[in-house]
Amino acid sequence: MNGHVVRRESKNKARWQAMVYVDKAHGGPRWKSAGTFTLKREAEAALTKTLDAYLAGTYREASTLTVDVMVDNWLTQHVAQLRLLSIRNYTQICEHFILPAFGGRIAEDVTPTEVAAWLAWMLREGRRDGLGGMAPKYVRQVRFVLRAAYAWNVKLGEIARNPVDAAPGPPVPRREFDPPTVKRMQAAMAALKGTRYHVPMALAAATGMRRGEVLGLSWRHVDMASAVVHVRRQLIDMPEGVALATLKTEAALRDLHLPPFLVATLKAEMERQQANAQIAGQAWSADAFVCPNYDGGPIPPDGFSRGFTGVLKRRGLPLFHFHDLRHALATEMLESGERADVVSRLLGHASVGITLGVYAHVRPGVTEEAAARYGQRFEPPEPSADVPAGEPDERASRDSRMQPASKSAPVLDLGEARRQRRPA
């Protein structure tokens, strides 16, 4: 087997193709491409790798699998077994970003340089509405999906390499939180009384439940007698409409205790819904949503978030996102001295490390306080309370007599003792 690198011109752009001559033992004789690359050195490296594999007896034909088929393999064979929310998110990312960029390309021809340039383009101008670049966190999510699709097909032996591994994602700056204070939340709840946003806000503010958990809650999951709500499911948006889905992790399955004001709010809401059901001539069901839409059905989560921000603006209230209520609970609890593992269980995080990572900013002076407490251990002890000022402490004097005056004193004493024991 031999080969060479060929310069190709396409749309006034130079590309480099690694060509190898395949002999009869490997399906030849014919010339075959070992990959097309933006840089000549990349093509030369691919050619060298192919020839080395031939000499080592590990040469295999380059895959003709295209990116769209590769992505479909991953979605149908792996992603289909995941949660509904993951299926929706990964499918949308593939349809909106990955397939338009690489869909018809041979998967093994995509280079790390192309992936890195694509990620940089999304940061600059990748928004679908044409209004600028995408958030670094979402660009990293898109990269994760492409990398996972490649990794799945490499694992199955469909392709030989994963070009996304060598193209790192952009750094994500730490988000600065400004969650609403308790007073702001109280003012907002009072202003939203009588709207469909009042009960959801009260639930989120008092328990830290996620938006989907609040909107998916049914009355059979609320124990009024024990003042406990059982978080067991969530409501999500799907292309075909809303759907009830399982929670993200096992830790998200949790029982939350309700404060008295929230119990009173929920009792009033239950009585209102029961009265409305009687007026409509319908039987009230415990499977009904605690936070229903105007027709009694579920509220689409994305539409709810937009409506929540809109109603705050129309009523002249300070603006914040519905998810900020969850951040407010965590911030208030950590700043009041609650243990991080307790807050983590309330929020339904998979580990306390997630809580500490998200809310590391909560108490900026905590390190100063810890250093001050530790430094106090080096302060000289205060004089004993039972010894008058100006008089020596007899215990201290006795202790000082028991200790040598200097390091040289015990050496001299030992030497003198040895001389005394020596026979004349």
C-alpha positions in Angstrom: 0.0 0.0 0.0 1.2 3.5 -0.8 -0.4 7.0 -0.9 0.0 10.7 -1.3 -1.8 14.0 -0.4 -3.7 15.8 -3.1 -4.8 19.5 -3.2 -8.4 20.0 -4.1 -10.1 23.2 -5.0 -13.8 23.7 -4.1 -15.6 27.1 -4.3 -12.2 28.9 -4.2 -11.3 27.1 -1.1 -8.3 24.7 -0.9 -8.7 21.4 0.8 -6.4 18.5 1.2 -7.2 14.8 0.5 -5.3 11.8 1.7 -5.3 9.2 -1.0 -4.2 5.5 -0.5 -3.8 2.7 -3.0 -5.8 -0.3 -1.8 -4.4 -3.6 -3.0 -6.4 -6.8 -3.8 -6.0 -8.2 -0.3 -8.1 -5.3 1.0 -10.7 -5.0 -1.8 -8.6 -3.3 -4.5 -6.9 -2.5 -6.7 -8.1 1.1 -6.5 -7.3 4.5 -5.2 -9.4 5.5 -2.1 -9.7 8.6 0.0 -8.5 8.4 3.6 -10.1 11.7 4.4 -10.4 15.3 3.3 -9.0 18.0 5.5 -8.7 21.8 5.8 -5.0 21.7 6.6 -2.3 19.9 4.7 -0.6 18.6 7.9 -3.9 17.0 8.9 -4.1 15.1 5.6 -0.5 14.0 6.0 -1.1 12.8 9.5 -4.2 10.8 8.3 -2.1 9.3 5.5 0.7 8.3 7.9 -1.8 6.7 10.3 -3.5 4.8 7.4 -0.2 3.4 6.2 0.9 2.5 9.7 -2.3 0.6 10.2 -1.7 -1.3 6.9 1.8 -2.3 8.0 0.5 -3.4 11.5 -2.3 -5.4 9.9 -5.1 -3.4 11.4 -6.2 -1.4 8.3 -9.9 -1.2 7.7 -12.0 0.5 5.0 -13.0 4.1 5.8 -16.6 4.3 6.8 -19.2 5.8 4.4 -21.6 6.5 7.3 -23.0 10.0 7.0 -23.6 12.3 10.0 -27.4 12.2 9.6 -27.4 8.4 9.7 -25.0 8.4 12.6 -27.3 10.8 14.5 -30.3 8.7 13.7 -28.6 5.6 15.0 -27.9 7.3 18.3 -31.4 8.8 18.7 -33.2 5.5 17.9 -30.9 3.1 19.7 -29.8 5.0 22.8 -31.7 8.2 23.3 -35.1 6.5 22.9 -34.5 4.7 26.2 -34.0 8.0 28.1 -36.5 10.3 29.8 -39.1 12.2 27.6 -37.4 15.5 28.4 -34.0 14.2 27.2 -35.5 12.8 24.0 -37.1 16.2 23.3 -34.0 18.3 24.0 -31.6 16.0 22.1 -33.8 15.7 19.1 -34.3 19.4 18.9 -30.6 20.1 19.1 -29.9 17.5 16.3 -32.6 19.0 14.0 -31.8 22.7 14.6 -28.0 22.7 14.8 -26.2 19.5 14.0 -27.9 18.3 10.9 -28.0 21.7 9.1 -24.2 21.9 9.7 -23.0 18.4 9.0 -26.0 16.3 7.9 -24.9 15.1 4.5 -21.1 14.8 5.3 -19.3 11.5 5.7 -18.9 11.3 9.5 -15.2 10.3 9.4 -14.4 13.3 7.1 -15.5 15.8 9.7 -12.3 17.3 11.3 -11.7 18.7 14.8 -10.9 22.0 13.1 -14.3 22.1 11.5 -16.0 21.3 14.8 -14.1 24.1 16.6 -14.9 26.6 13.9 -18.6 25.6 14.1 -18.7 26.1 17.9 -17.0 29.5 17.5 -19.6 30.4 14.9 -22.5 29.5 17.2 -21.0 31.7 19.9 -20.8 34.7 17.5 -24.0 34.4 15.4 -25.7 31.0 16.0 -29.0 32.1 17.3 -31.9 30.9 15.1 -33.6 34.3 15.2 -30.5 35.9 13.8 -30.0 38.2 16.8 -26.5 37.3 17.7 -24.6 34.5 19.3 -25.8 31.6 21.5 -25.1 31.3 25.3 -21.8 29.4 26.0 -23.8 27.0 28.2 -26.1 26.0 25.4 -23.2 25.8 22.9 -21.6 23.3 25.3 -24.8 21.3 25.3 -24.9 21.2 21.5 -21.3 20.0 21.5 -22.2 17.3 24.1 -24.9 16.0 21.8 -22.6 15.7 18.8 -19.9 14.1 20.8 -22.3 11.6 22.3 -23.6 10.7 18.8 -20.1 10.1 17.6 -19.1 8.1 20.7 -22.1 5.8 20.4 -21.2 4.9 16.8 -17.5 4.5 17.6 -18.6 2.1 20.3 -20.6 0.1 17.8 -17.7 0.0 15.4 -19.4 2.1 12.7 -16.7 4.8 12.6 -13.1 4.9 13.8 -12.7 8.2 15.5 -14.5 11.0 17.3 -13.4 14.4 16.1 -15.3 16.3 18.8 -12.9 15.1 21.5 -10.2 17.4 20.2 -12.5 20.4 19.9 -13.1 21.8 23.4 -16.3 23.6 24.2 -16.3 27.3 25.3 -15.9 28.1 29.0 -19.1 29.0 30.8 -18.9 32.1 33.1 -20.4 31.7 36.5 -23.9 33.1 36.6 -24.5 36.0 39.0 -27.7 35.3 41.0 -30.0 38.0 42.2 -32.9 36.0 43.6 -35.9 37.9 45.0 -35.9 38.5 48.8 -38.7 37.3 51.1 -40.3 40.7 51.1 -40.3 40.9 47.3 -41.9 37.4 47.1 -44.5 38.3 49.7 -45.4 41.5 47.7 -45.7 39.5 44.5 -47.9 36.8 46.0 -50.2 39.4 47.4 -50.4 41.2 44.0 -51.0 37.9 42.2 -53.8 36.7 44.4 -56.8 35.6 42.4 -54.7 34.8 39.3 -53.6 31.3 38.2 -50.0 32.3 39.2 -50.6 32.8 42.9 -50.7 29.1 44.0 -47.7 28.1 41.8 -45.7 30.9 43.1 -46.5 30.1 46.7 -45.5 26.4 46.2 -42.2 27.3 44.5 -41.3 30.0 47.0 -42.1 27.8 50.1 -40.7 24.5 48.9 -38.2 25.2 46.1 -40.0 22.9 43.7 -39.1 23.1 40.0 -41.5 24.6 37.5 -42.5 21.2 36.0 -42.9 19.7 39.5 -45.3 22.5 40.5 -47.4 22.3 37.3 -47.5 18.5 37.4 -48.6 18.2 41.0 -52.0 16.6 41.6 -54.1 16.7 44.8 -53.6 13.1 45.5 -49.9 14.0 46.1 -50.8 16.6 48.7 -51.4 15.3 52.3 -53.2 18.2 54.1 -53.4 16.3 57.4 -49.6 15.9 57.6 -48.8 19.1 55.7 -46.6 17.2 53.3 -46.4 17.3 49.5 -45.1 14.2 47.7 -43.0 15.2 44.6 -43.4 12.3 42.1 -43.7 13.6 38.6 -43.3 16.7 36.4 -45.0 18.4 33.5 -43.0 19.0 30.3 -43.5 20.5 26.9 -43.3 18.1 23.9 -43.7 18.9 20.2 -47.1 17.2 20.2 -48.2 19.0 23.5 -47.6 18.7 27.2 -46.9 15.4 28.9 -46.4 14.0 32.4 -42.9 12.5 32.9 -40.8 10.9 35.5 -38.4 13.1 37.5 -34.8 13.7 36.6 -33.1 11.6 39.3 -34.0 9.4 42.2 -33.1 12.3 44.6 -35.8 14.4 43.0 -38.4 11.9 44.4 -38.9 13.6 47.8 -41.4 14.6 50.4 -41.6 18.3 51.4 -43.2 19.7 54.5 -45.5 22.7 54.0 -45.4 25.8 56.2 -48.8 26.9 57.7 -49.4 29.8 55.2 -49.0 27.4 52.3 -51.4 24.8 53.8 -54.0 27.5 54.2 -53.4 28.6 50.6 -53.8 25.1 49.3 -57.0 24.5 51.3 -58.6 27.6 49.9 -57.6 26.5 46.4 -59.0 23.0 46.9 -62.3 24.5 48.1 -62.5 26.8 45.1 -61.9 24.0 42.7 -64.5 21.7 44.3 -67.1 24.6 44.2 -66.3 25.2 40.5 -66.7 21.5 39.8 -70.2 21.4 41.5 -71.3 24.5 39.5 -70.2 22.8 36.3 -72.0 19.6 37.3 -68.8 17.6 37.4 -67.3 15.3 40.0 -64.2 16.7 41.6 -61.2 14.3 41.3 -58.1 14.0 43.5 -56.2 13.5 40.2 -57.0 17.1 39.3 -54.0 19.5 39.0 -53.3 21.7 41.9 -52.3 24.4 39.5 -54.7 24.0 36.5 -55.2 26.1 33.4 -58.4 28.1 32.9 -60.1 25.0 31.5 -58.9 22.7 34.3 -56.2 21.0 32.2 -52.4 21.3 32.5 -50.6 24.6 31.9 -47.9 24.4 29.2 -44.7 25.1 31.2 -43.0 27.4 28.6 -46.2 29.5 28.2 -46.5 29.6 32.0 -43.0 31.1 32.4 -43.7 33.8 29.8 -47.1 34.6 31.3 -45.6 34.8 34.8 -43.0 37.4 33.8 -45.6 39.3 31.8 -48.1 39.6 34.7 -45.3 40.9 37.0 -44.5 43.6 34.4 -48.1 44.6 33.9 -48.7 45.0 37.7 -45.5 47.1 38.1 -43.7 44.5 40.3 -39.9 43.9 40.3 -39.2 41.4 37.5 -37.7 37.9 38.1 -38.0 34.5 36.6 -40.2 31.8 38.1 -37.1 29.6 38.5 -35.5 32.3 40.6 -38.0 31.4 43.4 -36.0 28.1 43.7 -32.8 30.0 43.9 -34.3 32.3 46.6 -35.2 29.4 48.9 -31.7 28.0 48.6 -30.0 31.3 49.1 -32.1 32.3 52.2 -31.6 28.9 53.8 -27.8 28.8 53.3 -27.4 32.3 54.5 -29.4 31.5 57.6 -26.9 28.7 58.4 -28.8 25.6 57.3 -26.6 22.7 56.4 -25.8 22.3 52.7 -26.9 18.6 52.7 -30.3 19.5 54.1 -30.8 22.2 51.4 -29.7 19.7 48.8 -32.4 17.2 49.8 -35.0 19.9 49.8 -34.0 20.9 46.2 -33.8 17.3 45.0 -30.2 17.6 43.8 -28.5 14.3 43.0 -25.6 15.2 45.4 -24.6 18.0 47.8 -21.7 18.8 45.5 -24.2 20.2 43.0 -25.7 22.5 45.6 -22.4 23.7 46.7 -21.3 24.3 43.1 -24.4 26.3 42.2 -24.6 28.3 45.4 -20.9 28.8 46.1 -21.5 32.5 45.8 -24.1 32.7 48.6 -21.9 33.8 51.5 -18.9 35.6 50.1 -17.7 36.4 53.7 -17.8 32.8 54.9 -14.0 32.2 54.3 -13.2 35.3 56.3 -15.4 34.1 59.2 -13.7 30.7 59.1 -10.2 32.2 59.0 -11.1 34.5 62.0 -12.4 31.6 64.0 -9.3 29.6 63.3 -7.0 32.5 64.1 -8.6 32.9 67.5 -6.9 29.6 68.6 -3.5 31.3 68.4 -4.5 34.2 70.7 -2.8 34.1 74.2 -5.1 32.7 76.8 -6.8 35.2 79.1 -5.7 35.2 82.8 -7.6 33.0 85.2 -10.7 34.7 86.7 -9.8 33.6 90.2 -6.3 35.3 90.3 -6.3 39.0 91.1 -4.7 41.3 88.5 -1.0 42.0 89.1 -0.4 38.8 91.2 1.4 35.8 89.8 -0.7 32.7 89.1 0.7 30.0 91.5 -0.4 27.2 89.1 1.6 28.9 86.3 4.6 29.3 88.6 4.4 25.7 89.6 4.2 24.6 86.0 7.2 26.8 85.1 9.3 25.2 87.9 8.6 21.8 86.4 10.0 22.8 83.0 13.6 23.6 82.2 14.5 27.2 81.8 16.1 26.6 78.5 17.0 23.8 76.1 20.5 23.6 77.4 19.4 23.0 81.0 18.3 19.4 80.7 21.6 18.5 78.8 23.7 19.9 81.7 21.6 18.1 84.3 21.9 14.8 82.5 25.7 15.2 82.2 26.0 16.0 85.9 23.9 13.0 86.8 26.2 10.7 84.7 29.3 12.1 86.5 27.7 11.5 89.9 26.9 7.9 89.0 30.5 7.2 87.7 32.6 5.3 90.2 35.7 7.0 91.7 
